[in-house]
Amino acid sequence: MTTIRTTARRALGAVSLTAVLALAACGGGQGADQSGSGQQQGSQQSASDGGQQGLQSQQGEQGKPDLSGVPDPVAEVNGTKISKDEFSQAYESQYQQATMSQQSGGQAPDEDSLKKQVADQLVDNQLLTQAAGKAGIKAGDDDIDKTLDTIAQQNGMKSGDEVVKALEQQGSSEKQVRQDAASQFELTEYIDKKAKISDPSEKELKQQYAQLKKQYEQAGQAQSQSGGSSGASDSGGSTQVPAYKDVKDQLAQQAKTQQEGEAATKIAQDLRKDADVTINL
Protein backbone atom coordinates (compact mmCIF):
# COMPACT_ATOMS: atom_id res chain seq x y z
CA MET A 1 0.00 0.00 0.00
CA THR A 2 1.09 3.55 -0.69
CA THR A 3 0.30 6.42 1.63
CA ILE A 4 -0.69 9.66 -0.01
CA ARG A 5 -0.26 13.23 1.09
CA THR A 6 -3.56 15.16 1.02
CA THR A 7 -4.74 18.65 1.76
CA ALA A 8 -7.01 17.15 4.35
CA ARG A 9 -3.99 15.63 6.04
CA ARG A 10 -1.92 18.78 6.28
CA ALA A 11 -4.50 21.51 6.87
CA LEU A 12 -5.16 20.64 10.50
CA GLY A 13 -6.13 17.16 9.44
CA ALA A 14 -9.14 19.03 8.09
CA VAL A 15 -11.57 16.29 8.86
CA SER A 16 -14.18 17.43 6.40
CA LEU A 17 -12.37 15.10 4.03
CA THR A 18 -11.05 12.38 6.29
CA ALA A 19 -12.61 9.84 3.97
CA VAL A 20 -9.78 10.68 1.59
CA LEU A 21 -7.38 9.44 4.24
CA ALA A 22 -9.12 6.08 4.22
CA LEU A 23 -8.79 6.09 0.46
CA ALA A 24 -5.07 6.81 0.83
CA ALA A 25 -4.69 3.97 3.29
CA CYS A 26 -5.97 1.58 0.65
CA GLY A 27 -3.36 2.80 -1.83
CA GLY A 28 -5.85 4.64 -4.02
CA GLY A 29 -3.18 6.47 -6.03
CA GLN A 30 0.05 4.56 -5.96
CA GLY A 31 3.04 6.53 -7.09
CA ALA A 32 1.07 9.76 -7.31
CA ASP A 33 3.18 11.63 -4.80
CA GLN A 34 6.38 9.69 -4.43
CA SER A 35 8.36 12.86 -4.98
CA GLY A 36 7.40 13.95 -1.48
CA SER A 37 7.78 10.61 0.24
CA GLY A 38 10.12 11.92 2.90
CA GLN A 39 7.70 14.70 3.81
CA GLN A 40 4.78 12.28 3.74
CA GLN A 41 6.42 10.12 6.36
CA GLY A 42 7.05 13.15 8.52
CA SER A 43 3.43 14.29 8.40
CA GLN A 44 2.24 10.78 9.12
CA GLN A 45 4.50 10.48 12.14
CA SER A 46 3.11 13.72 13.55
CA ALA A 47 -0.40 12.29 13.24
CA SER A 48 0.30 9.48 15.65
CA ASP A 49 2.24 8.86 18.83
CA GLY A 50 3.76 5.42 18.93
CA GLY A 51 2.99 3.80 22.26
CA GLN A 52 3.16 0.47 23.97
CA GLN A 53 -0.47 0.78 25.08
CA GLY A 54 -3.43 0.32 22.75
CA LEU A 55 -5.07 -2.57 21.06
CA GLN A 56 -5.41 -6.04 22.44
CA SER A 57 -3.87 -8.68 20.21
CA GLN A 58 -7.16 -9.63 18.60
CA GLN A 59 -8.01 -6.01 17.80
CA GLY A 60 -4.55 -5.48 16.36
CA GLU A 61 -4.93 -8.48 14.06
CA GLN A 62 -8.27 -7.18 12.84
CA GLY A 63 -6.88 -3.66 12.47
CA LYS A 64 -9.95 -2.13 14.13
CA PRO A 65 -9.84 0.73 16.63
CA ASP A 66 -11.48 0.58 20.03
CA LEU A 67 -14.44 2.97 20.08
CA SER A 68 -16.03 1.61 23.22
CA GLY A 69 -16.67 4.25 25.84
CA VAL A 70 -16.64 7.15 23.36
CA PRO A 71 -19.34 9.63 24.53
CA ASP A 72 -22.02 11.23 22.40
CA PRO A 73 -21.54 14.05 21.80
CA VAL A 74 -17.77 13.93 21.84
CA ALA A 75 -17.48 17.69 22.04
CA GLU A 76 -19.41 20.93 21.79
CA VAL A 77 -18.16 24.11 20.12
CA ASN A 78 -20.07 27.34 20.66
CA GLY A 79 -23.29 25.34 20.98
CA THR A 80 -22.59 23.05 18.00
CA LYS A 81 -22.26 19.39 18.93
CA ILE A 82 -19.68 17.03 17.44
CA SER A 83 -21.37 13.63 17.38
CA LYS A 84 -19.89 10.25 18.11
CA ASP A 85 -20.58 9.23 14.50
CA GLU A 86 -18.60 12.18 13.16
CA PHE A 87 -15.77 11.44 15.56
CA SER A 88 -15.79 7.73 14.69
CA GLN A 89 -15.45 8.39 10.97
CA ALA A 90 -12.53 10.75 11.53
CA TYR A 91 -10.88 8.51 14.10
CA GLU A 92 -11.09 5.32 12.03
CA SER A 93 -9.40 7.08 9.09
CA GLN A 94 -6.56 8.44 11.18
CA TYR A 95 -6.23 5.16 13.05
CA GLN A 96 -5.60 3.39 9.75
CA GLN A 97 -2.91 5.92 8.88
CA ALA A 98 -1.29 5.61 12.30
CA THR A 99 -1.35 1.83 12.09
CA MET A 100 0.31 1.84 8.67
CA SER A 101 3.01 4.29 9.74
CA GLN A 102 3.94 2.13 12.74
CA GLN A 103 3.76 -1.35 11.29
CA SER A 104 7.49 -1.38 10.65
CA GLY A 105 8.14 -0.67 14.33
CA GLY A 106 5.78 -3.36 15.53
CA GLN A 107 3.94 -0.95 17.81
CA ALA A 108 0.19 -0.39 17.99
CA PRO A 109 -1.03 3.23 17.97
CA ASP A 110 -1.58 4.87 21.34
CA GLU A 111 -5.36 5.12 21.05
CA ASP A 112 -5.86 7.48 23.98
CA SER A 113 -3.43 9.96 22.51
CA LEU A 114 -4.85 9.58 19.00
CA LYS A 115 -8.43 10.06 20.22
CA LYS A 116 -7.48 13.30 21.94
CA GLN A 117 -5.73 14.50 18.80
CA VAL A 118 -8.71 13.71 16.58
CA ALA A 119 -11.11 15.41 19.00
CA ASP A 120 -8.90 18.50 19.00
CA GLN A 121 -8.80 18.45 15.20
CA LEU A 122 -12.58 18.24 15.02
CA VAL A 123 -12.93 21.14 17.43
CA ASP A 124 -10.46 23.25 15.45
CA ASN A 125 -12.20 22.27 12.23
CA GLN A 126 -15.55 23.40 13.66
CA LEU A 127 -14.07 26.68 14.88
CA LEU A 128 -12.65 27.38 11.44
CA THR A 129 -15.93 26.38 9.77
CA GLN A 130 -17.87 28.75 12.01
CA ALA A 131 -15.39 31.55 11.30
CA ALA A 132 -15.60 30.95 7.55
CA GLY A 133 -19.40 31.16 7.76
CA LYS A 134 -19.22 34.44 9.65
CA ALA A 135 -16.86 35.73 6.97
CA GLY A 136 -19.51 34.98 4.34
CA ILE A 137 -17.50 32.32 2.51
CA LYS A 138 -19.77 29.86 0.72
CA ALA A 139 -18.75 27.19 -1.80
CA GLY A 140 -20.55 27.05 -5.14
CA ASP A 141 -20.77 24.05 -7.47
CA ASP A 142 -17.69 25.19 -9.43
CA ASP A 143 -15.71 25.54 -6.19
CA ILE A 144 -16.72 22.02 -5.15
CA ASP A 145 -15.76 20.57 -8.54
CA LYS A 146 -12.35 22.27 -8.42
CA THR A 147 -11.75 21.01 -4.89
CA LEU A 148 -12.54 17.43 -5.92
CA ASP A 149 -10.29 17.78 -8.97
CA THR A 150 -7.46 18.97 -6.72
CA ILE A 151 -7.94 15.99 -4.43
CA ALA A 152 -7.92 13.73 -7.47
CA GLN A 153 -4.64 15.20 -8.67
CA GLN A 154 -3.07 14.80 -5.23
CA ASN A 155 -4.11 11.15 -5.14
CA GLY A 156 -3.04 10.20 -8.66
CA MET A 157 -6.55 10.16 -10.11
CA LYS A 158 -7.80 11.68 -13.33
CA SER A 159 -10.82 13.61 -12.09
CA GLY A 160 -13.02 14.51 -9.17
CA ASP A 161 -15.54 11.97 -10.42
CA GLU A 162 -13.02 9.23 -9.64
CA VAL A 163 -12.71 10.54 -6.08
CA VAL A 164 -16.49 10.46 -5.68
CA LYS A 165 -16.73 6.91 -7.04
CA ALA A 166 -13.88 5.68 -4.84
CA LEU A 167 -15.47 7.16 -1.72
CA GLU A 168 -18.87 5.80 -2.70
CA GLN A 169 -17.29 2.35 -2.68
CA GLN A 170 -16.27 3.06 0.92
CA GLY A 171 -19.86 3.87 1.87
CA SER A 172 -20.08 7.63 1.37
CA SER A 173 -22.83 9.14 -0.77
CA GLU A 174 -22.08 11.62 -3.55
CA LYS A 175 -24.05 14.23 -1.61
CA GLN A 176 -21.88 13.73 1.47
CA VAL A 177 -18.65 13.83 -0.53
CA ARG A 178 -19.69 17.10 -2.17
CA GLN A 179 -20.69 18.54 1.20
CA ASP A 180 -17.29 17.58 2.56
CA ALA A 181 -15.59 19.15 -0.46
CA ALA A 182 -17.60 22.33 0.09
CA SER A 183 -16.44 22.45 3.71
CA GLN A 184 -12.87 21.89 2.59
CA PHE A 185 -13.07 24.75 0.09
CA GLU A 186 -14.58 27.11 2.64
CA LEU A 187 -11.93 26.30 5.23
CA THR A 188 -9.07 26.68 2.77
CA GLU A 189 -10.49 29.91 1.34
CA TYR A 190 -10.88 31.35 4.82
CA ILE A 191 -7.37 30.34 5.88
CA ASP A 192 -5.81 31.70 2.67
CA LYS A 193 -7.51 35.06 3.09
CA LYS A 194 -6.97 35.31 6.83
CA ALA A 195 -3.28 34.41 6.64
CA LYS A 196 -2.72 36.03 3.23
CA ILE A 197 -1.16 32.86 1.84
CA SER A 198 0.33 33.14 -1.63
CA ASP A 199 1.89 30.77 -4.11
CA PRO A 200 5.60 30.01 -3.56
CA SER A 201 8.17 31.85 -5.66
CA GLU A 202 10.37 30.18 -8.25
CA LYS A 203 13.32 30.57 -5.88
CA GLU A 204 11.43 28.78 -3.10
CA LEU A 205 10.43 25.98 -5.45
CA LYS A 206 14.04 25.53 -6.60
CA GLN A 207 15.09 25.25 -2.94
CA GLN A 208 12.45 22.59 -2.39
CA TYR A 209 13.67 20.75 -5.47
CA ALA A 210 17.23 20.81 -4.15
CA GLN A 211 15.97 19.17 -0.95
CA LEU A 212 14.09 16.61 -3.01
CA LYS A 213 17.23 15.75 -4.97
CA LYS A 214 19.09 15.27 -1.70
CA GLN A 215 16.38 12.86 -0.50
CA TYR A 216 16.71 10.83 -3.70
CA GLU A 217 20.49 10.78 -3.42
CA GLN A 218 20.29 9.55 0.16
CA ALA A 219 17.79 6.88 -0.89
CA GLY A 220 20.14 5.77 -3.66
CA GLN A 221 23.07 5.55 -1.26
CA ALA A 222 21.00 3.49 1.18
CA GLN A 223 20.02 1.11 -1.63
CA SER A 224 23.61 0.74 -2.73
CA GLN A 225 24.79 -0.02 0.79
CA SER A 226 22.06 -2.60 1.32
CA GLY A 227 22.51 -4.13 -2.11
CA GLY A 228 18.83 -3.58 -2.85
CA SER A 229 17.20 -2.42 -6.03
CA SER A 230 13.84 -1.06 -7.12
CA GLY A 231 12.01 0.17 -10.16
CA ALA A 232 12.99 3.72 -9.22
CA SER A 233 16.71 2.96 -9.61
CA ASP A 234 18.87 2.88 -12.69
CA SER A 235 21.33 0.11 -13.50
CA GLY A 236 23.97 1.76 -11.35
CA GLY A 237 21.83 1.50 -8.24
CA SER A 238 21.30 5.26 -7.78
CA THR A 239 17.78 6.54 -7.43
CA GLN A 240 16.60 8.53 -10.42
CA VAL A 241 15.62 12.11 -9.64
CA PRO A 242 12.50 13.37 -11.45
CA ALA A 243 12.92 16.43 -13.64
CA TYR A 244 12.06 19.77 -12.05
CA LYS A 245 9.31 20.46 -14.58
CA ASP A 246 7.66 17.14 -13.72
CA VAL A 247 7.37 17.85 -9.99
CA LYS A 248 7.09 21.63 -9.95
CA ASP A 249 3.31 21.65 -9.53
CA GLN A 250 3.48 19.07 -6.73
CA LEU A 251 6.16 21.06 -4.93
CA ALA A 252 4.06 24.22 -5.22
CA GLN A 253 1.03 22.45 -3.81
CA GLN A 254 3.05 20.97 -0.95
CA ALA A 255 4.51 24.36 -0.06
CA LYS A 256 1.12 26.05 -0.07
CA THR A 257 -0.49 23.21 1.88
CA GLN A 258 2.22 23.41 4.52
CA GLN A 259 1.62 27.14 4.89
CA GLU A 260 -2.12 26.51 5.19
CA GLY A 261 -1.59 23.88 7.85
CA GLU A 262 0.62 26.13 9.94
CA ALA A 263 -1.75 29.08 9.52
CA ALA A 264 -4.80 26.95 10.35
CA THR A 265 -3.22 25.81 13.60
CA LYS A 266 -2.47 29.37 14.67
CA ILE A 267 -5.88 30.71 13.64
CA ALA A 268 -7.69 27.91 15.47
CA GLN A 269 -5.63 28.56 18.60
CA ASP A 270 -6.66 32.22 18.47
CA LEU A 271 -10.32 31.30 17.93
CA ARG A 272 -10.25 29.00 20.96
CA LYS A 273 -9.42 31.90 23.26
CA ASP A 274 -12.91 33.36 22.88
CA ALA A 275 -14.78 30.12 22.17
CA ASP A 276 -16.98 27.98 24.39
CA VAL A 277 -15.43 24.53 23.91
CA THR A 278 -16.18 21.33 25.82
CA ILE A 279 -14.49 18.01 25.03
CA ASN A 280 -16.08 15.02 26.73
CA LEU A 281 -13.36 12.40 26.14
N, C-alpha and C positions, 0 to 999 in steps of 0.2 A: 504494500500500500504506500501511496505517496501523500504526504501532508502538503496542504496548499495554503499559502498566505492569502488572507482575505481582508477586505476593508472592515468587515464585521469583527475580525480578530483583533485588528490593531486599534481601531477607534473605540477604546474603552470596552472592547469585547462587545461592541454595540449589539445587544442581544435581540434587536429587531430582526436580525438575520442569522440567528444561531443555527438555523436549519442548514445553512451553507456549511457550517463547521462539520455537521454530521455527514454532509456530502463529501467534504474534504477527507474525512476519516475513512471513507470507503474508496478513496483514490479516484474521485470523479474526474480528475484532469491530470493524469500522470504526465510529468515532464513539463507542465505548463509554466512552472515558476522555478525551475531548477537553478536559474541564475542567481536566485536569492536564497539558496538553501541554507547558508550559514546564518542569515538573519532569521529565516523561518524557525530554525532550531532555537534561537535565542528567544523569540517571542513565545514559542511553545513552552519553553522552560519557565518563563515568567508567569505562565497561566496555571502552573501547578507547583506545589511544594512536595517534593518527594518525602515520604514519611514511612516509618515502619508500621504505623497503625493503619487501619482501613478495613479492607474487605476480608471476610472469612474466605477460606480456601475455595469453597464451592462458589461463592459469589465471584471470586477472581477468575475461576475457570469459565464461568458464564459471561464474564465481562459486563455485568450489570451493577449499577450503583445502588447503594442502600438509601432509599427514600422514606424508610419508616421513621415516624416521629417528626416529619416535616409539617409544621403548622399551616393552617389556612385561615387568613392570609399569611404569607411569609413576611410581608412588610407593608407599610402604608406611607405614602409620600404626599404630603399636603392634602390629605383626604382621599387620595387615589390608592386603592388596594392593589397589591401585587399578589396574585393568586398562587396557590400551590401548583396548579397546572402550568402556569406560565414559568414558574421557577423550575419545575421538573423538566420541561422541554429544554430550557437553557442549561440546566445542570447536566442532563444526560449527554448533550452535545460536548460540553467542555470536559466531562468525565472521559469520554471516548478519546479526546485529544490528549488529556493528561495520561491516560493509560498507554497510548501509543508512544508518547515521548519518554516513558519510563520503562518500557518493556526490556530495553537493553540492560537496564540496571537491576532488573528483577524485583523492583519495589512496586507495591500498589500505591495509588494516589492517597494522600492524606485527605480523606473525605470531609472531615470537619473543617479543615482549612479551605478546601475547595468550595464547600457550601457557603462559607462566609464570603469568599471572594465573589461568587456568582451573585449572592444577594446584594452585595455592594455594587456590583455592576448593574444589576437591575434597578437599584435605587438611583444610581447616577444616570442611567438611561432615561428613567422616568423624569428626573429633574431637567435633563436636557430637552426631552420631548415637550414638557410643560413650558419651558423657556422659549422653544421654537414656536410653539403655538401663540404665546403672548407676543412674539415678534412678528406674527402674521405670516409665517412661512407655511405654505401649503403646497404639496406635491400635486401636479397635474398628470394626466396620462402620459404625456411625452417625457416628463421627469422620471416617472416610474419605469418606462421602457428603457431609457438611457441608463438608469441605475442597474436594471437587470442585465443589460448588455455589458456594462462594466464588470459586473460579477462574473458573467460568462467569460469575458476575456481573462480575468484573473484566475479562473479555474480551467483554462484551456478548452473552453467550449466555443461554439461558433456563434451562438445568439442567446438572448434572454429567454427565448422559447425553450431552449434546451435546459436552462436552469429550472424553469417552471416544471417541465416534464420530469426532471430528475427528482425534484422535491415532492412532486405528486406521487412518485413511486415510493417515497418515504412516508406518505400519509398526509401531506399538506395539500390543501385545496389551492387552486389558482387564485381565488379571491384572497386567501390568507397570505400567499406569497406576495401578491401585489400590494397588500396592505403593509406587509413587512418592508417591502422595497420603498414604499411611500415614506414610512417612518425613517428608513435609512437615509433617504434623500433629504428629508427635513432636518434631521440631526446634522448631517454633513454640511448642508447649506448654512445652518445656524452657526456651526463651529467655524466654518470658513470666513463668514462675515464678522463674527465676534472677534476672532483672533487675527483677522486680516491675513489669512494664509494665501500664499501665491505659489505659482509653479516654480520649481528650482531652476536656477540659471544653468547655462551650458558649462560654466566652470564647476559648479557643484556636481553636475552629472558626470563630468570627467573625473572628478575626485572619487565619486562612488564607483565608477568603472575601474579605477586604479585599485580600489579595495577589492573589487570583484576578481580582478586578475590575480591579486595576491592570494585570494581564497582558492582559486583554481590551481595556482602553482603549489600551494601547500598540500592540496588534495593529491596532486600528481606526485609530489615527493613522498607522501605517505603510502601511495600505491606502490611506488618503486621500492620502498623499503620493505613493504610486506610481501612483495612479489605478486600482488594482485593485479587484476586487469578488469576493465569494464568497457561498455560500449561508448563511454564518453572519453576514452583514451585513444591516443594514436599508437602506432606500432612501437614507438619508443617508450611507451609507458607514461608519458606526461599527459595531463588532462588538457583537453583542447578548450581554449578560451573563446567564447562566442564573440562575434564582431560587435563593436560598439553600436552600430546602427541597428543591430538585431535585438539589443536589450535596452536601448535608450528609453523607449516608452515604459518598459517595466520599471526601470530605475527611477524615472520621473514619478510614476505612480507610488512606488515604495517610499520615496522621499516625502511626497505630499501626505501619504497616509500616516507616516511617522509623525509629521508635524501635527496632523489632525488628532492623533492619539494623545500626544503630549498636551495639546491645547484643551482637548475634551476633559482630560483629567483635572487640569487646573480650573477650568470653568465650573465643572461639577463640584469641586471642592469649595469654590466661592459660593455656589448656589446653596450648598448644604448649610452654610452659616446662618441663613435666614429661613431655612426650610423646617417644616415639621415632619421629621422622619422617625419612624419606629420600625425596627427590625426584630422579628419575633423568634429568630433561630436561637 
